[in-house]
Amino acid sequence: MEKETFQMGRAWIELSMDALRHNVAALRALLPPGCELMPAVKADAYGHGAALIAGELSQLGIRAFCVAAVSEGVALRRQGIQGAILILGYTHPEQFPLLAQYDLTQTVVDYDYAKVLNSYGRPVRVHIGVDTGMRRLGEPCGDISRICEMFRMENLRVEGIFSHLCADDTENADDRAFTLRQGEAFWKLVGELRRHGCVCPKAHILSSYGLLNYPELGGDYARAGIALYGVLSTRADGQRCKADLRPVLSLKTRITSVRELRRGGAGYGLAFRAARDSRIAALSIGYADGLPRALSCGAGSVLINGLKAPIAGRICMDQTLVDVTDIPDVRAGETATVIGTSGSESVSAYDLAEQTNTITNEVLSRLGARLEKTPVQSPPEFVVGPYGISARRAVKNQYSRK
Ligand SMILES: *Cc1c(COP(=O)(O)O)cnc(C)c1O
């Protein structure tokens, strides 16, 4: 296949499907009775590659997915993904024909939107979004008559109703009380609707943190995203997480050139200054691939031969320099690990998130479309590249130094 010639060429994501399967089992063990996973595969499955991830999840018996945008639903269908696909966000009326054409389920983001969707004139599957406190999308849960009206709209096939928790990630007492009130308001509404004859098959309110921290809130689906990919938003959350989660993604790149730097600077603005005789390696990954530019000038490091190589100077759009002065035997053509493990060292999505003052969700979901995605046997230790098996030598080097 022609695609293969690009695999692992310059910068790529390795997906441990073992880790994904493990996380699915770990999260399924926490599901409340009658609840199934509805994985969030929006933003290209948080940067992992939606088609590969959804394909693997389908094999594990997952029958429902959620995405943010109609284009994401269309892309999954074109890749052959079956089952329900719920669009969590707004779809513009010009794109309504795609809903039927690709059998996608649309969220009703509020009462006015329900009328617009209904006036399209053809039947659409919908889940009604309900606002229980986040104040983002969803019809406010107080006005039951307007929600009942949606059930009676001729072209809306109401198959579900859901809400989203917005303070379910802390142990703070106020947040706990708020979250429990959200749950209460949601289930009270569902009960009242039923008494008014407005019955829909599915009701759901949990996402990753909800499932971990409030499984008692129940529902027919848990819309798990970040946890499924084996991390939580912050390291502290990950450390107190009751599920044993394993990161699915590693990010690798190629060393393209190694050069000596006796004195002076390197990179844009000559922002790297050699304080000693140095060796600098160029990597074929940059901020356009989703490597945050805020990792420049030593804020972040990559792993080469099981050792940390600090980022030297400013990250470029397509390339990055690293300081390999303290790492013996660095050669062009070999691999550097940006997220993942090399020898006994590792760099995690938590590290990148902390170094750039954000959460793992942002770091992962911004990994660019230019990165190849490839499933690997875990542990993803041995990488076959155009220059041979590179990581094998890395491991050997590591032992010879000890
Ligand atoms: C993104 C999203 C999810 C998934 O959230 P995670 O915290 O990643 O599990 C679930 N529901 C809605 C409405 C979302 O927008």
The ligand as a Tripos MOL2 file, in Angstrom:
@<TRIPOS>MOLECULE
LIG
   15    15     1     0     0
SMALL
NO_CHARGES

@<TRIPOS>ATOM
      1 C1        -16.2920   16.0180   25.3830 C.3       1 LIG1
      2 C2        -17.5460   15.6060   26.0090 C.ar      1 LIG1
      3 C3        -17.6090   14.3750   26.6820 C.ar      1 LIG1
      4 C4        -16.3920   13.5380   26.9740 C.3       1 LIG1
      5 O1        -15.7110   14.1270   28.0610 O.3       1 LIG1
      6 P1        -14.4670   13.4430   28.7990 P.3       1 LIG1
      7 O2        -14.2600   14.3320   29.9830 O.co2     1 LIG1
      8 O3        -13.3180   13.4680   27.8710 O.co2     1 LIG1
      9 O4        -14.8690   12.0740   29.1800 O.co2     1 LIG1
     10 C5        -18.8550   13.9670   27.1470 C.ar      1 LIG1
     11 N1        -19.9540   14.7300   26.9740 N.ar      1 LIG1
     12 C6        -19.9200   15.9260   26.3560 C.ar      1 LIG1
     13 C7        -21.1710   16.7150   26.2000 C.3       1 LIG1
     14 C8        -18.7160   16.4150   25.8760 C.ar      1 LIG1
     15 O5        -18.6780   17.6090   25.2850 O.3       1 LIG1
@<TRIPOS>BOND
     1     1     2 1
     2     2     3 ar
     3     2    14 ar
     4     3     4 1
     5     3    10 ar
     6     4     5 1
     7     5     6 1
     8     6     7 2
     9     6     8 1
    10     6     9 1
    11    10    11 ar
    12    11    12 ar
    13    12    13 1
    14    12    14 ar
    15    14    15 1
@<TRIPOS>SUBSTRUCTURE
     1 LIG1         1 GROUP 0 **** ****
